[in-house]
Amino acid sequence: MIEKKDVALEKAVLIGLVTKNQDETKLKEYLDELEFLTFTAGGYAMKRFTQKMDMPNPKTFIGTGKMDEVRNYIAENDIDTAIFDDELSAAQERNISKILKVKVLDRTNLILDIFAQRAKTSYARTQVELAQCEYLLPRLRGMWTHLERQKGGIGMRGPGETEIETDRRIVRDKISLLKERLRTIDKQMAVQRGNRGKMVRVALVGYTNVGKSTLMNVISKSDVFAENKLFATLDTTVRKVVIQNLPFLLSDTVGFIRKLPTQLVESFKSTLDEVREADLLLHVVDISHPNFEEHIESVNKILGEIDSSDKPTIMVFNKIDAYKAEPLDEDDLETEKTSRHYTLDEWRSTWMNKIGDNALFISATQKENLEEFRKRVYDEVRSIHVTRFPYNNFLYPDYNYEEME
C-alpha cells in the first residue's frame, strides 16, 4: 500500500472484476497500478472492492449486492471518488453516478487527468486536450439528463436533444481544430528533426516509472524532470550526448502502461516519432518490479503499433539495487520455485542469456555498472556512425576505460 502523506489527498475507492480473462493475481497487479495512478493524480485509495463475474454488468459494471456494499462504505467514510479499473461505457458511468452520488472515474479518465496535470508544453497540452475531447464525445448524452424532464409540451419539444447535438458539434469542431494544430506542430518538429543532420539517434523507451529520465540525467548530465510517480515525463526531451569523443542524440520519451487508453495512443503517436526515427532503442526495464516481464510485453506491443519493433535494441535492466528475490521456504515441499524466487544471477541465465551483449544490468540512481553501459552504447553508436560516415572511422577508436571520468 502507498503511504498516506500529510497533504490533503482526495479519498477514493478502487473497484475491479475477476473475470474469465483476468484472474485474482492479475487483478491485484492491475489494482496495485491503479492505486499508484490514483496517488499520482492526487488521491488516496482507502479500500478496494473486487467481485467475480463472467463479464461486467452492462448497466452498473458490478452486481447489485456489491454496489450496495460500495455505496454504504462511501457514505460511512466520506469518500470523494469511485475509480473503476476498466473503461466504463457512458450508460454505466451515468447509472453508477446516480447510485453512488460521488465522482465516478474509470482507468482511462484517471490517466487523462494525470496527463492533463503533467502536460507543460503547448504540444503536450494539445495532445491531451484532443484525447479528452475524443473521450468526452460519446459521453455527452449523460451530461444532459437534467433536461429530460423538460421534454414535451408547447415550445419544449426535445430541448435536451438539441443541446446534445449542439455540444457534439462543438466538440467535433474542437477535435478538428486540435488535429489541425497538431499537424502544424508536427511539421515544425519534423523540420527540427531534419535540422539535426545525420547524427546517430538513440531513444529511451520503456514502461512508465522505470527510471528513463533518471538515466537520461546521469548519461547526458542534464536536468530532466524525474519523479517516483507515473508519467513524470510527457514531452520528448532530446539532448546531445558525448561518450569519449563520439557525439549522438539521446531522447527521453513518454512511458507506456498496460491498458493504455486508445485515445492517448492515437494522440501521442506523433510524439513517438522520435522512437520511429531512432537508430537505436534503449529499452529500460525496472527489474525490481514483480511484473517487469509483462511490462516488457506491453512496451513491445506498442513499439509494434508504431512500426518500431525491428529496430536495434539494448535491454537495460535498471534498479538492480532495489531487486529482491522472494524467499523460498525449502522446508515446505508444496512450495514451487517460480521466477519470483530467482536471484539476479539466475535471471541472467534465463531467456536474458539469449540476448547476450544486448542485456545490461544497472542502477541509474546508485550508478552501478554505468561504465559497462556507456561502453555498450558507445560500441553500438560507433558501429552505426562508421557505417554512415566510413571516412570517420579513424576518429572513433575502440572504447578506452582510461578516458572515462
VMD Tcl script that draws the C-alpha trace (Angstrom):
set ca {
  {0.00 0.00 0.00}
  {1.09 3.55 -0.71}
  {1.69 5.58 2.42}
  {-0.66 8.48 3.00}
  {1.12 11.82 3.24}
  {0.22 14.83 5.36}
  {-1.07 16.77 2.35}
  {-4.81 16.66 1.70}
  {-5.47 13.84 -0.75}
  {-8.79 13.02 -2.35}
  {-10.22 9.87 -0.76}
  {-11.10 7.16 -3.24}
  {-12.19 3.54 -3.51}
  {-10.93 1.21 -6.24}
  {-13.20 -1.29 -7.98}
  {-12.23 -4.19 -10.24}
  {-13.50 -7.53 -11.53}
  {-12.18 -11.07 -11.60}
  {-13.34 -12.43 -14.97}
  {-12.59 -15.40 -17.19}
  {-9.88 -13.28 -18.85}
  {-8.49 -11.80 -15.63}
  {-7.76 -13.93 -12.56}
  {-7.26 -12.70 -8.99}
  {-3.49 -12.42 -9.35}
  {-3.83 -10.32 -12.49}
  {-6.50 -8.13 -10.91}
  {-4.28 -7.48 -7.89}
  {-1.47 -6.35 -10.20}
  {-3.82 -4.00 -12.06}
  {-5.27 -2.60 -8.83}
  {-1.76 -2.02 -7.47}
  {-1.05 0.00 -10.59}
  {-4.42 1.76 -10.33}
  {-3.56 2.73 -6.74}
  {-0.28 4.24 -7.92}
  {-2.15 6.09 -10.67}
  {-4.59 7.41 -8.04}
  {-1.71 8.59 -5.86}
  {-0.04 10.25 -8.86}
  {-3.30 12.09 -9.64}
  {-3.55 13.38 -6.05}
  {-5.77 10.77 -4.44}
  {-5.52 8.10 -1.75}
  {-7.08 4.66 -2.13}
  {-8.98 3.90 1.10}
  {-10.30 0.48 0.09}
  {-10.50 -1.96 -2.80}
  {-13.67 -3.76 -3.89}
  {-13.47 -6.83 -6.12}
  {-16.07 -9.22 -7.49}
  {-16.03 -12.40 -9.56}
  {-18.19 -12.17 -12.69}
  {-18.07 -13.80 -16.11}
  {-18.42 -10.38 -17.66}
  {-19.13 -6.83 -16.39}
  {-22.74 -5.88 -15.69}
  {-23.80 -3.84 -18.76}
  {-25.71 -1.38 -16.54}
  {-23.57 -0.94 -13.43}
  {-20.30 -2.84 -14.16}
  {-20.58 -4.71 -10.81}
  {-23.52 -6.59 -9.31}
  {-26.32 -5.08 -7.20}
  {-25.11 -6.53 -3.90}
  {-21.53 -5.34 -4.40}
  {-22.81 -1.91 -5.49}
  {-24.76 -1.62 -2.21}
  {-21.59 -2.55 -0.29}
  {-19.61 0.14 -2.12}
  {-22.36 2.74 -1.60}
  {-22.54 2.06 2.15}
  {-18.76 2.30 2.55}
  {-18.67 5.58 0.60}
  {-21.44 7.07 2.76}
  {-19.85 5.95 6.04}
  {-16.30 7.12 5.20}
  {-16.94 10.36 3.33}
  {-15.33 9.10 0.11}
  {-14.91 11.58 -2.75}
  {-14.34 9.34 -5.76}
  {-15.01 5.82 -7.05}
  {-12.42 4.61 -9.56}
  {-13.02 1.59 -11.80}
  {-10.11 -0.37 -13.24}
  {-11.68 -0.82 -16.68}
  {-13.22 1.67 -19.07}
  {-16.89 2.37 -18.36}
  {-19.48 2.98 -21.04}
  {-21.41 6.25 -20.96}
  {-24.50 4.42 -19.63}
  {-22.54 2.62 -16.91}
  {-20.92 5.84 -15.76}
  {-24.30 7.59 -15.64}
  {-26.02 4.77 -13.74}
  {-23.21 4.35 -11.20}
  {-23.09 8.10 -10.52}
  {-26.82 8.10 -9.71}
  {-26.36 5.23 -7.23}
  {-23.12 6.26 -5.50}
  {-23.67 10.03 -5.68}
  {-19.92 10.70 -5.87}
  {-17.50 11.37 -8.70}
  {-17.05 8.25 -10.84}
  {-13.90 7.72 -12.90}
  {-12.57 4.83 -14.94}
  {-8.93 3.98 -15.66}
  {-8.95 5.97 -18.91}
  {-10.36 9.10 -17.27}
  {-7.80 8.83 -14.47}
  {-4.86 8.58 -16.89}
  {-6.23 11.51 -18.90}
  {-6.37 13.55 -15.69}
  {-2.72 12.73 -14.89}
  {-1.69 13.64 -18.42}
  {-3.56 16.95 -18.10}
  {-1.62 17.70 -14.89}
  {1.72 16.73 -16.40}
  {1.35 18.49 -19.76}
  {3.64 21.53 -19.74}
  {4.30 22.45 -23.36}
  {1.75 23.59 -25.92}
  {2.30 20.36 -27.85}
  {1.59 18.10 -24.87}
  {-1.43 20.15 -23.80}
  {-2.88 19.97 -27.31}
  {-2.42 16.19 -27.43}
  {-4.07 15.73 -24.03}
  {-6.96 18.04 -24.93}
  {-7.56 16.07 -28.13}
  {-7.63 12.80 -26.19}
  {-10.04 14.31 -23.63}
  {-12.40 15.55 -26.36}
  {-12.42 12.14 -28.07}
  {-13.16 10.50 -24.71}
  {-15.90 13.05 -23.94}
  {-17.76 12.92 -27.27}
  {-19.67 9.61 -26.77}
  {-20.42 10.54 -23.13}
  {-22.18 13.85 -23.73}
  {-25.65 12.35 -23.51}
  {-25.20 11.56 -19.82}
  {-24.37 15.19 -19.12}
  {-27.74 16.41 -20.36}
  {-30.05 14.14 -18.36}
  {-31.20 17.17 -16.32}
  {-33.06 18.38 -19.44}
  {-35.02 15.17 -19.99}
  {-37.75 16.33 -17.59}
  {-38.44 19.31 -19.87}
  {-39.30 17.22 -22.93}
  {-42.81 17.58 -24.29}
  {-45.26 20.49 -24.29}
  {-45.51 23.59 -26.46}
  {-42.13 25.15 -27.04}
  {-40.39 22.42 -25.07}
  {-40.13 19.63 -27.61}
  {-36.73 17.92 -27.32}
  {-34.52 20.72 -26.00}
  {-32.22 18.12 -24.43}
  {-31.55 16.54 -27.79}
  {-30.94 19.95 -29.31}
  {-28.43 20.83 -26.61}
  {-26.70 17.46 -27.05}
  {-26.36 17.89 -30.80}
  {-25.10 21.44 -30.33}
  {-22.46 20.26 -27.88}
  {-21.49 17.34 -30.10}
  {-20.97 19.74 -32.97}
  {-18.84 22.00 -30.75}
  {-16.72 19.06 -29.58}
  {-16.32 17.72 -33.15}
  {-15.23 21.17 -34.33}
  {-12.80 21.33 -31.41}
  {-11.37 17.92 -32.33}
  {-10.86 19.06 -35.94}
  {-9.18 22.25 -34.74}
  {-6.86 20.36 -32.36}
  {-5.91 17.84 -35.06}
  {-5.06 20.66 -37.43}
  {-3.00 22.36 -34.72}
  {-1.13 19.10 -34.08}
  {-0.43 18.69 -37.80}
  {1.10 22.17 -37.84}
  {3.27 21.44 -34.80}
  {4.25 18.06 -36.29}
  {5.55 19.80 -39.41}
  {7.58 22.20 -37.27}
  {9.03 19.32 -35.24}
  {9.82 17.36 -38.41}
  {11.84 20.35 -39.62}
  {13.65 20.48 -36.26}
  {14.48 16.79 -36.52}
  {15.70 17.31 -40.07}
  {17.96 20.15 -38.94}
  {19.83 17.81 -36.62}
  {21.60 16.34 -39.60}
  {22.62 12.71 -39.73}
  {23.77 12.32 -36.13}
  {23.03 8.90 -34.66}
  {19.78 8.99 -32.68}
  {19.23 6.91 -29.58}
  {15.82 6.76 -27.84}
  {14.99 5.67 -24.31}
  {11.77 3.66 -24.27}
  {10.05 1.64 -21.58}
  {7.19 1.31 -19.16}
  {6.30 4.34 -17.09}
  {8.34 4.93 -13.90}
  {11.23 2.59 -14.80}
  {13.91 5.30 -14.48}
  {14.30 6.57 -18.06}
  {14.56 10.23 -17.04}
  {16.98 9.42 -14.22}
  {19.18 7.51 -16.66}
  {18.90 10.41 -19.11}
  {20.16 12.79 -16.43}
  {23.09 10.54 -15.49}
  {24.23 9.93 -19.07}
  {23.65 13.38 -20.54}
  {24.49 15.33 -17.36}
  {21.27 17.28 -17.89}
  {18.37 18.09 -15.57}
  {15.30 16.33 -16.98}
  {12.39 16.20 -14.52}
  {12.31 12.83 -12.77}
  {9.96 11.72 -10.01}
  {8.76 8.46 -8.45}
  {5.32 8.85 -9.97}
  {3.73 7.60 -13.16}
  {4.09 9.68 -16.32}
  {6.58 12.18 -14.89}
  {7.66 12.83 -18.49}
  {5.16 13.64 -21.25}
  {7.22 15.74 -23.62}
  {10.06 14.15 -25.52}
  {13.37 15.59 -24.38}
  {16.38 15.44 -26.70}
  {19.96 16.01 -25.54}
  {23.30 15.86 -27.32}
  {25.49 13.31 -25.54}
  {29.20 12.69 -26.00}
  {30.77 9.43 -24.83}
  {34.54 9.73 -25.14}
  {34.69 11.86 -28.34}
  {31.65 10.32 -30.05}
  {28.54 12.57 -30.19}
  {24.97 11.34 -30.61}
  {21.41 12.44 -29.78}
  {19.59 10.87 -26.83}
  {15.83 11.28 -26.43}
  {13.63 10.54 -23.41}
  {10.06 9.60 -24.40}
  {6.70 9.23 -22.65}
  {6.37 6.00 -20.69}
  {3.96 3.23 -21.67}
  {1.40 1.47 -19.49}
  {-0.93 -1.53 -19.65}
  {-4.50 -0.78 -20.71}
  {-3.27 2.48 -22.25}
  {-6.35 4.38 -23.47}
  {-6.87 4.21 -27.23}
  {-7.34 7.99 -27.34}
  {-3.89 8.52 -25.84}
  {-2.18 6.03 -28.14}
  {-3.61 7.88 -31.13}
  {-2.93 11.38 -29.75}
  {0.65 10.63 -28.73}
  {1.71 8.66 -31.80}
  {3.22 11.85 -33.23}
  {5.25 12.34 -30.03}
  {6.72 8.89 -30.62}
  {8.21 9.99 -33.95}
  {11.48 10.25 -32.01}
  {11.21 6.50 -31.47}
  {10.32 5.80 -35.10}
  {13.30 7.78 -36.37}
  {15.78 6.46 -33.80}
  {18.73 4.35 -34.95}
  {18.98 2.56 -31.61}
  {16.50 1.89 -28.79}
  {17.44 1.57 -25.13}
  {14.54 -0.41 -23.65}
  {14.71 0.41 -19.94}
  {13.12 -2.13 -17.58}
  {12.50 -1.85 -13.83}
  {13.75 -5.31 -12.86}
  {12.73 -4.72 -9.24}
  {9.05 -4.66 -10.28}
  {7.43 -8.10 -9.81}
  {5.68 -7.84 -13.19}
  {8.54 -6.50 -15.28}
  {8.13 -9.26 -17.88}
  {4.58 -8.10 -18.58}
  {5.85 -4.53 -18.79}
  {8.28 -5.65 -21.50}
  {5.41 -7.26 -23.42}
  {3.31 -4.07 -23.15}
  {6.16 -1.91 -24.45}
  {6.91 -4.32 -27.31}
  {3.23 -4.32 -28.27}
  {3.15 -0.51 -28.55}
  {6.50 -0.50 -30.40}
  {4.88 -2.85 -32.89}
  {1.92 -0.46 -33.29}
  {4.28 2.38 -34.25}
  {6.40 0.18 -36.58}
  {9.48 0.25 -34.35}
  {9.75 -3.33 -33.11}
  {12.52 -4.29 -35.55}
  {15.00 -1.58 -34.52}
  {18.35 -2.47 -32.90}
  {17.58 -2.63 -29.17}
  {19.58 -2.90 -25.97}
  {17.67 -4.17 -22.94}
  {18.67 -2.10 -19.90}
  {17.55 -3.75 -16.67}
  {17.53 -0.86 -14.20}
  {17.10 -0.65 -10.40}
  {19.19 -3.72 -9.61}
  {19.89 -2.11 -6.23}
  {16.18 -2.43 -5.38}
  {15.76 -6.00 -6.66}
  {14.88 -8.60 -4.02}
  {14.06 -12.21 -4.75}
  {11.17 -13.67 -2.77}
  {12.50 -16.08 -0.13}
  {11.80 -19.73 -0.80}
  {10.89 -21.97 2.11}
  {12.86 -25.11 1.29}
  {11.22 -27.00 4.16}
  {7.79 -26.54 2.58}
  {7.72 -29.23 -0.12}
  {4.47 -27.86 -1.58}
  {6.06 -24.50 -2.43}
  {7.14 -24.49 -6.06}
  {10.03 -22.29 -7.12}
  {8.92 -19.63 -9.60}
  {10.59 -16.71 -11.34}
  {9.77 -14.55 -8.33}
  {12.31 -16.57 -6.34}
  {15.11 -16.00 -8.91}
  {18.26 -14.16 -7.95}
  {19.74 -11.72 -10.46}
  {22.30 -14.35 -11.49}
  {19.50 -16.84 -12.10}
  {17.62 -14.28 -14.17}
  {20.76 -13.74 -16.28}
  {20.78 -17.45 -17.14}
  {17.14 -17.49 -18.34}
  {15.86 -16.00 -21.62}
  {18.00 -12.94 -20.85}
  {21.08 -15.05 -21.63}
  {19.94 -15.31 -25.26}
  {20.13 -11.52 -25.60}
  {23.87 -11.67 -24.90}
  {25.62 -8.30 -25.03}
  {22.26 -6.60 -25.54}
  {21.24 -7.19 -21.90}
  {22.69 -4.80 -19.32}
  {22.07 -4.68 -15.56}
  {22.47 -1.27 -13.96}
  {21.30 1.10 -11.24}
  {20.94 4.66 -12.53}
  {20.50 6.13 -9.04}
  {23.43 4.24 -7.47}
  {25.49 4.48 -10.70}
  {26.21 0.75 -10.71}
  {27.63 -0.77 -13.92}
  {27.35 2.55 -15.77}
  {30.79 2.17 -17.35}
  {29.69 -1.11 -18.89}
  {26.51 0.65 -20.05}
  {28.49 3.51 -21.64}
  {30.82 1.07 -23.37}
  {27.94 -0.94 -24.87}
  {26.16 2.21 -26.08}
  {29.44 3.60 -27.43}
  {30.15 0.40 -29.39}
  {26.66 0.33 -30.89}
  {26.58 4.05 -31.76}
  {30.11 3.82 -33.20}
  {29.06 0.89 -35.39}
  {26.09 2.88 -36.76}
  {28.16 6.06 -37.15}
  {31.02 4.39 -39.01}
  {28.55 2.74 -41.38}
  {27.03 6.15 -42.06}
  {30.35 8.01 -42.26}
  {33.05 5.49 -43.30}
  {35.70 8.19 -43.62}
  {35.34 8.98 -39.86}
  {36.43 5.50 -38.82}
  {39.84 6.62 -37.53}
  {38.25 9.31 -35.32}
  {36.49 6.82 -33.06}
  {38.78 4.04 -31.81}
  {37.72 1.21 -29.53}
  {36.34 2.22 -26.15}
  {39.03 3.32 -23.69}
  {38.21 3.00 -19.99}
  {41.14 5.23 -19.02}
  {39.50 8.21 -20.72}
  {36.39 7.89 -18.56}
  {35.85 10.44 -15.85}
}
mol new
graphics top color blue
foreach p $ca { graphics top sphere $p radius 0.5 }
foreach p [lrange $ca 0 end-1] q [lrange $ca 1 end] { graphics top cylinder $p $q radius 0.2 }
display resetview
